[in-house]
Amino acid sequence: MRAVPLQTTSPLSLDGRRFVMASSTASAVDPHAPTRFAYHETAGAVWGEYEGDTVVLGRFIGTREGAALNVSFVHVLKEGGAVVTGTSTSTVEPGPRGLLLRESFAIDGVDHESVCVELL
């Protein structure tokens, strides 16, 4: 495992930001109850929680270097109660309103992509 140098400041800090999933190749996104994410960040360490849509409860932890975000995640599915684990790499970028997260991740060896938009 490669050590990632942690940052102390960034104009793209995720601390205290909230996002909703807008699209995903892993599942259909319920527009009335999309998965909601809460982010925390300090010195390049990132962690948070998520729930909604197909997920009862999820947690993630990782690091951010510049616009690159790398996390490991685990969540429990509403249907059947299965526990899902994986890793995600995201690009943090400015969107038309707030930040966007463009995520690439794998679940059970299958590659997926999603886009999350910041709640303002």
Sequence and secondary structure as in RCSB ss.txt:
>XXXX:A:sequence
MRAVPLQTTSPLSLDGRRFVMASSTASAVDPHAPTRFAYHETAGAVWGEYEGDTVVLGRFIGTREGAALNVSFVH
VLKEGGAVVTGTSTSTVEPGPRGLLLRESFAIDGVDHESVCVELL
>XXXX:A:secstr
       S  TT  TT EEEEEEESSS   TTS  EEEEEEETTEEEEEEEETTEEEEEEEEEEETTEEEEEEEE
EETTTT EEEEEEEEEEEE SSSEEEEEEEEETTEEEEEEEEE  
